Amino acid sequence: APQIGLLLTDGLGRPLAQAQSIRRRLHPDRAEFSCLVADHFQHRGAGRRILLALALLARAEGIREWTAEVLAQNRPMLALLRGLGLPLTLVTGRELVFVRLDLSVLDTL
């Protein structure tokens, strides 16, 4: 699948967290990922869980490398990514941090 998305909702169907992985056309083993968590639902581990679930699905689809651009001031997201336990490369620009995650380590699970 070129795109995988996960959505976590509350009992009334309101979105709490969502994450997606979009495969790069020219590099089929790479994908760009994103994650959003509703303000009132942050700091409960939802972002970490939804991203790890998505990472497993993406890896099953042959994705080896995940990339994202994160605003440098978005410290909670950068902390979340550091806490995933996946090999992480960060390249910090003036306003954006370029993030690269290695999903191939998931093969050993």
C-alpha positions as CSV (number, residue, x, y, z in Angstrom):
1,A,0.0,0.0,0.0
2,P,1.4,3.4,-0.8
3,Q,-0.3,4.9,2.3
4,I,-1.1,3.5,5.7
5,G,-3.1,5.4,8.3
6,L,-4.2,4.7,11.8
7,L,-6.8,6.7,13.7
8,L,-7.6,6.4,17.4
9,T,-11.0,7.8,18.5
10,D,-12.9,8.1,21.8
11,G,-16.2,6.4,22.5
12,L,-18.1,9.1,20.5
13,G,-15.8,8.7,17.5
14,R,-13.9,12.0,18.0
15,P,-10.3,11.7,16.9
16,L,-7.7,11.4,19.7
17,A,-4.6,10.5,17.7
18,Q,-3.7,9.8,14.1
19,A,-0.6,8.6,12.3
20,Q,0.2,8.0,8.7
21,S,3.0,6.6,6.6
22,I,3.3,7.6,2.9
23,R,5.6,5.5,0.7
24,R,8.0,7.4,-1.6
25,R,7.5,6.6,-5.2
26,L,11.1,6.8,-6.2
27,H,12.3,4.9,-3.1
28,P,9.8,2.2,-2.4
29,D,11.6,1.1,0.8
30,R,11.2,4.6,2.3
31,A,8.2,6.4,3.6
32,E,7.4,9.7,5.2
33,F,5.5,9.6,8.5
34,S,3.4,11.9,10.6
35,C,1.6,11.8,13.9
36,L,-0.9,14.1,15.5
37,V,-2.3,13.8,19.1
38,A,-5.2,15.9,20.3
39,D,-4.1,18.5,22.9
40,H,-6.3,17.1,25.7
41,F,-5.0,13.6,25.0
42,Q,-1.2,14.3,25.0
43,H,1.3,12.8,27.5
44,R,-0.6,9.6,27.9
45,G,1.5,7.4,25.6
46,A,-1.0,7.4,22.7
47,G,1.5,8.9,20.2
48,R,4.1,6.4,21.1
49,R,1.7,3.5,20.8
50,I,0.1,4.6,17.5
51,L,3.5,5.3,15.9
52,L,4.9,1.9,17.0
53,A,1.8,0.1,15.6
54,L,2.2,2.0,12.4
55,A,5.9,1.3,12.2
56,L,5.2,-2.5,12.4
57,L,2.6,-2.2,9.6
58,A,4.9,-0.1,7.5
59,R,7.8,-2.6,8.0
60,A,5.5,-5.4,7.0
61,E,4.9,-3.5,3.7
62,G,8.6,-3.4,3.1
63,I,9.4,0.1,4.5
64,R,13.0,0.2,5.8
65,E,13.4,3.9,6.4
66,W,10.9,6.4,7.9
67,T,11.5,10.1,7.5
68,A,9.8,13.2,8.8
69,E,10.3,16.9,9.2
70,V,9.5,18.2,12.7
71,L,9.5,21.8,13.9
72,A,12.5,22.4,16.0
73,Q,10.4,23.9,18.8
74,N,8.1,20.8,18.9
75,R,10.0,19.2,21.8
76,P,7.3,16.8,22.8
77,M,7.3,15.2,19.4
78,L,11.1,15.0,19.3
79,A,11.1,13.4,22.8
80,L,8.4,10.9,21.7
81,L,10.6,9.9,18.7
82,R,13.6,9.5,20.9
83,G,11.6,7.2,23.2
84,L,10.4,4.9,20.4
85,G,13.5,2.7,20.8
86,L,14.2,2.7,17.1
87,P,17.6,3.8,15.6
88,L,17.1,7.5,15.1
89,T,19.1,10.1,13.1
90,L,18.3,13.8,13.7
91,V,19.6,16.6,11.5
92,T,18.8,19.9,13.0
93,G,18.2,22.9,10.7
94,R,17.2,26.4,11.8
95,E,13.5,25.7,12.1
96,L,13.1,22.1,11.1
97,V,14.6,18.9,12.4
98,F,15.0,16.2,9.8
99,V,14.2,12.8,11.4
100,R,15.2,9.4,10.0
101,L,14.1,6.2,11.7
102,D,15.5,2.7,10.8
103,L,12.6,0.3,10.8
104,S,14.7,-2.8,9.8
105,V,15.4,-3.5,13.5
106,L,11.7,-4.5,13.8
107,D,12.6,-7.7,11.9
108,T,14.0,-9.2,15.1
109,L,10.8,-8.9,17.1
